[in-house]
Structures are given as C-alpha cells and as structure tokens.
Amino acid sequence: MTAMFLVVILGSTHHRAPVGFAPIAIGLALTLIHLISIPVTNTSVNPARSTGVALFAGSGAVSQLWLFWVAPFIGAVIGGGLYKWLGADDAPDIVGNGR
C-alpha cells in the first residue's frame, strides 16, 4: 500500500501533472488504502500510531511492531523504483528541440 501511495503522491505532484489536483488524488488514495487494508489486516497507516497502541496493548503487539516500521520503508523504496521505472524522469518536451 505504501508503494502505491508513494506513486500517487509523486505522480500527482509532478511538474507535468495538472496543478491543484494533487490534494484530491492523495486524499482519495489514502481513503482507498484505509478502505482496503483496515478490514484485511487491521492496519494503521501511521507507524507512530501503531507504536503507541502496541505499547499499551501488551507483549504480543510489541513483538510484531517491527513490521509496522520496516514495511513502509520497503514499500517506499519499491514505490520510488516503480515511479522511476514508469518514466517519471523523462525530460519534458521543449519547443524547438526537433522532436
């Protein structure tokens, strides 16, 4: 979920994206993440929130806490690589360059 969320954030804030629509795209993507992942894994999207709840929930939750910190980092790396692979770093078309 983090990988796709990062792709949405990077794509909607790219200089070739329509101006002013980034908050809408990011908000809808975050809503979709909540609608999909909470019923399936009872996840939280914020690792800090997961830490606070785990500290008060007991030892079982604390032993699984590492995943709530490691998985978003891995997802961010995958999302950044996916965004780069999709061609987001292509140079913009400049008038008069012969293309």
C-alpha positions as CSV (number, residue, x, y, z in Angstrom):
1,M,0.0,0.0,0.0
2,T,2.9,2.4,0.8
3,A,4.4,1.8,-2.7
4,M,1.2,2.7,-4.5
5,F,0.6,5.6,-2.2
6,L,4.1,7.0,-3.0
7,V,3.4,6.5,-6.7
8,V,0.2,8.6,-6.4
9,I,2.0,11.3,-4.4
10,L,4.9,11.6,-6.8
11,G,2.7,11.4,-9.9
12,S,0.2,14.0,-8.7
13,T,2.9,16.5,-7.6
14,H,5.0,16.0,-10.8
15,H,5.6,19.2,-12.8
16,R,3.6,17.8,-15.7
17,A,0.5,16.9,-13.6
18,P,-2.4,19.3,-13.6
19,V,-2.0,22.0,-10.9
20,G,-4.3,21.9,-8.0
21,F,-5.5,18.3,-8.2
22,A,-2.7,16.7,-6.0
23,P,-4.7,17.0,-2.7
24,I,-7.7,15.3,-4.3
25,A,-5.6,12.4,-5.7
26,I,-3.6,12.0,-2.5
27,G,-6.7,12.1,-0.3
28,L,-8.6,9.6,-2.4
29,A,-5.6,7.3,-2.5
30,L,-5.3,7.5,1.3
31,T,-9.0,6.8,1.7
32,L,-8.7,3.8,-0.6
33,I,-5.8,2.5,1.4
34,H,-7.8,2.7,4.6
35,L,-10.9,1.0,3.0
36,I,-8.7,-1.9,1.7
37,S,-6.2,-2.5,4.4
38,I,-8.0,-2.0,7.7
39,P,-10.6,-4.7,7.1
40,V,-8.0,-7.1,5.8
41,T,-5.1,-6.6,8.3
42,N,-6.5,-4.1,10.8
43,T,-3.5,-2.0,9.9
44,S,-2.8,1.6,10.7
45,V,-1.1,3.8,8.1
46,N,0.9,5.7,10.7
47,P,3.8,3.7,12.3
48,A,3.8,6.2,15.3
49,R,0.2,5.4,15.9
50,S,0.9,1.7,15.8
51,T,3.7,2.1,18.3
52,G,1.5,3.9,20.8
53,V,-1.2,1.3,20.6
54,A,1.3,-1.6,20.8
55,L,2.9,-0.2,24.0
56,F,-0.4,-0.2,25.8
57,A,-1.7,-3.5,24.3
58,G,0.9,-5.8,25.6
59,S,3.8,-8.0,24.7
60,G,2.1,-9.7,21.7
61,A,1.6,-6.4,19.9
62,V,5.1,-5.2,20.7
63,S,6.7,-8.3,19.2
64,Q,5.0,-7.5,15.9
65,L,5.8,-3.8,15.9
66,W,8.9,-4.1,13.8
67,L,6.8,-4.9,10.8
68,F,4.8,-1.6,11.1
69,W,8.1,0.3,10.8
70,V,10.0,-1.9,8.3
71,A,7.2,-2.5,5.8
72,P,6.6,1.2,5.0
73,F,10.3,1.8,4.3
74,I,10.4,-1.2,2.0
75,G,7.2,0.0,0.3
76,A,8.7,3.4,-0.2
77,V,11.8,2.0,-1.9
78,I,9.6,-0.1,-4.1
79,G,7.3,2.8,-4.9
80,G,10.2,5.1,-5.8
81,G,11.7,2.5,-8.0
82,L,8.3,1.8,-9.7
83,Y,7.8,5.5,-10.3
84,K,11.3,5.9,-11.8
85,W,10.7,2.8,-13.9
86,L,7.4,4.2,-15.2
87,G,9.3,7.0,-16.8
88,A,8.7,9.9,-14.5
89,D,12.2,11.2,-15.0
90,D,11.8,11.7,-18.8
91,A,12.7,15.2,-19.8
92,P,9.8,17.4,-20.7
93,D,9.2,18.2,-24.3
94,I,10.8,21.6,-25.2
95,V,9.6,23.6,-28.1
96,G,12.2,23.7,-30.9
97,N,14.2,20.7,-29.8
98,G,13.5,18.8,-33.0
99,R,11.1,16.3,-31.5
